[in-house]
Amino acid sequence: MFEMVKASIVLFLRGRLFQNPNEVMRQLAIGIALTLVVFLLALKLAGLAPVIAAAVASFVGGAAQPALFRNLKFR
């Protein structure tokens, strides 16, 4: 199992894991931006404590990842 994870990380860092690395970076940026926006909204509008806002933003960002990465093709 560890070897599979290690091989995937090496392929990712070399840019050979996905067919279109630019699309992966775009989807990753969308996920990061979504998480940041949710965090800031939870802080400002909802008035939550930073720890609670981070937990909410992490949950939302993590839940969005399968939808964002659904159509990515591996090599």
Beta strands, then each sheet from edge to edge (+ up, - down):
end
